[in-house]
């Protein structure tokens, strides 16, 4: 199946928006971390802090985007399969759950990064 250029551009724009929203949410949730001065509290310097926040935002945003794409494709296939063979519901539910796990892994990585910054 060949993707159209508009669809690829839309996915790239959605990835950028998700990363920016995750970065904003991270900075909003950690005001003391974004206002920390280097050396005053023994915390990380401002450049390390900024890259840590960007890393946490990208981990959350891109993993959520990837999980959304996976669940979208897998969900459509699962519904089509269930229409023909309803007895496969349990197996298909496991596959959808595994696809959702991608977002949880990204969130865990983001929390680990933010713990190292504090």
Backbone torsions as a table, in degrees:
resi	resn	phi	psi	omega
1	UNK	NA	125.2	-177.6
2	UNK	-93.6	132.5	178.8
3	UNK	-86.5	144.7	176.6
4	UNK	-82.7	152.1	-179.4
5	UNK	-60.7	-32.8	179.6
6	UNK	-63.9	-37.3	179.8
7	UNK	-67.3	-39.8	178.9
8	UNK	-67.2	-38.7	177.6
9	UNK	-65.3	-40.8	178.9
10	UNK	-63.1	-41.3	178.4
11	UNK	-65.0	-40.9	178.6
12	UNK	-64.8	-41.2	178.8
13	UNK	-66.1	-41.8	178.1
14	UNK	-63.6	-37.9	177.4
15	UNK	-64.8	-41.9	178.8
16	UNK	-65.8	-41.8	178.9
17	UNK	-65.0	-41.4	179.0
18	UNK	-63.4	-40.7	178.4
19	UNK	-65.9	-41.1	179.0
20	UNK	-66.7	-41.1	177.6
21	UNK	-64.6	-40.2	178.3
22	UNK	-66.9	-37.9	177.4
23	UNK	-65.4	-42.0	178.0
24	UNK	-64.7	-41.5	179.0
25	UNK	-66.3	-38.0	178.8
26	UNK	-65.1	-45.3	179.2
27	UNK	-66.6	-32.6	-179.7
28	UNK	-72.3	-37.2	-178.6
29	UNK	-77.0	-20.2	-178.7
30	UNK	-122.4	65.8	-177.5
31	UNK	-65.7	-32.3	179.8
32	UNK	-70.7	-28.8	178.7
33	UNK	-73.8	-37.3	-178.9
34	UNK	-76.5	-19.4	-179.6
35	UNK	-99.5	2.6	-177.4
36	UNK	-67.7	138.4	176.5
37	UNK	-98.0	147.2	-176.1
38	UNK	-67.7	131.1	175.4
39	UNK	82.1	-14.4	-176.6
40	UNK	-71.8	-43.2	-178.1
41	UNK	-112.6	5.7	-177.9
42	UNK	80.1	8.3	179.9
43	UNK	-83.6	-174.7	-178.8
44	UNK	-70.4	156.3	177.1
45	UNK	-73.2	171.2	-170.9
46	UNK	-66.6	-33.7	-180.0
47	UNK	-69.9	-43.0	177.4
48	UNK	-64.3	-38.3	178.2
49	UNK	-64.0	-43.8	-179.9
50	UNK	-63.4	-44.0	179.3
51	UNK	-68.2	-33.0	175.9
52	UNK	-64.9	-42.4	178.2
53	UNK	-66.4	-38.8	177.4
54	UNK	-64.9	-42.0	178.5
55	UNK	-62.7	-42.5	178.6
56	UNK	-65.2	-40.2	179.6
57	UNK	-65.6	-43.2	179.4
58	UNK	-66.6	-38.4	179.0
59	UNK	-61.4	-43.3	-178.9
60	UNK	-73.4	-49.2	-174.4
61	UNK	-65.3	-48.3	-176.3
62	UNK	-73.1	-33.7	176.9
63	UNK	-68.9	-35.6	176.3
64	UNK	-67.2	-38.7	177.6
65	UNK	-65.3	-44.3	178.1
66	UNK	-63.1	-40.8	178.5
67	UNK	-65.7	-38.7	177.8
68	UNK	-62.5	-43.4	177.7
69	UNK	-64.3	-42.3	-179.4
70	UNK	-64.9	-45.3	-179.3
71	UNK	-67.1	-35.5	178.4
72	UNK	-61.6	-48.7	179.9
73	UNK	-70.1	-42.8	-178.6
74	UNK	-69.5	-37.4	178.5
75	UNK	-63.9	-40.6	177.9
76	UNK	-63.9	-42.2	178.6
77	UNK	-67.8	-36.9	-179.6
78	UNK	-66.4	-41.1	179.3
79	UNK	-65.6	-39.8	178.1
80	UNK	-65.0	-38.4	179.1
81	UNK	-69.4	-40.1	179.9
82	UNK	-65.1	-27.4	178.2
83	UNK	-65.5	-31.1	-178.5
84	UNK	-95.7	-36.6	-176.6
85	UNK	-134.8	84.3	-177.5
86	UNK	-63.4	-19.2	-178.6
87	UNK	-71.3	-9.7	179.6
88	UNK	-91.0	14.2	-175.2
89	UNK	-57.9	-45.5	-177.4
90	UNK	-62.5	-43.6	179.3
91	UNK	-65.4	-41.2	-178.8
92	UNK	-69.5	-33.1	177.5
93	UNK	-64.5	-36.2	176.8
94	UNK	-63.3	-42.4	-179.9
95	UNK	-64.4	-41.0	178.6
96	UNK	-66.3	-38.3	176.9
97	UNK	-64.2	-38.8	176.9
98	UNK	-64.8	-36.8	178.1
99	UNK	-67.9	-36.1	177.6
100	UNK	-69.8	-24.8	178.9
101	UNK	-62.0	-23.8	178.6
102	UNK	-59.2	-43.0	179.7
103	UNK	-67.2	-36.6	179.1
104	UNK	-66.6	-39.7	177.5
105	UNK	-62.2	-41.8	177.9
106	UNK	-63.6	-38.9	178.2
107	UNK	-66.0	-39.7	178.2
108	UNK	-64.6	-43.2	177.5
109	UNK	-61.6	-41.4	178.4
110	UNK	-62.3	-42.6	178.7
111	UNK	-64.9	-39.8	177.7
112	UNK	-63.4	-40.3	178.0
113	UNK	-64.1	-45.0	-178.3
114	UNK	-67.0	-31.4	176.0
115	UNK	-66.3	-33.6	178.8
116	UNK	-72.4	-25.0	-179.1
117	UNK	-78.6	-30.3	-174.5
118	UNK	-75.7	NA	NA
